[in-house]
Structures are given as structure tokens and as C-alpha cells.
Amino acid sequence: MYDIKPTIKRPNGKTKAGRGFSPDELAQAGITYAQANQLGIPVDFRRKSAHENNIEVLKAHVAANKPEA
């Protein structure tokens, strides 16, 4: 498993690596906090924004690490 980091858009238009994904991003990707913790996905509860590219990264990460039944 690799370390994933969210990208955050600053007010000046530049992007930077964030500390963790927001709870809204997790919810829109269909991931609970327990699942995120199990997969090693960092969560930043201070963030309120949800960026579309971070949601896509989360969905791809979960699909790649989904255990086969």
C-alpha cells in the first residue's frame, strides 16, 4: 500500500499537499472513517471543503485495495 495525500487548492490558485482528506470527501467517496483508518487513509477533521479530484483519488485507492471476496 502506498501513501496517498490530498491536494488542496490555495486562494491564490496554487495547489499543495494536504494533511488528510476531509470528512465530506470520505462521505462522497462512500468511505467510513473506520474504513479509512483500516486502509491507512489520513483524515483531517479541520477541513470542510471537498475537492472533486480528491474524491476520485479516494475511489481509485479503495478500488485498488479492495479485498477479493
Order of alpha helices (4+ residues) and beta strands (2+ residues): beta-beta-alpha-alpha-alpha
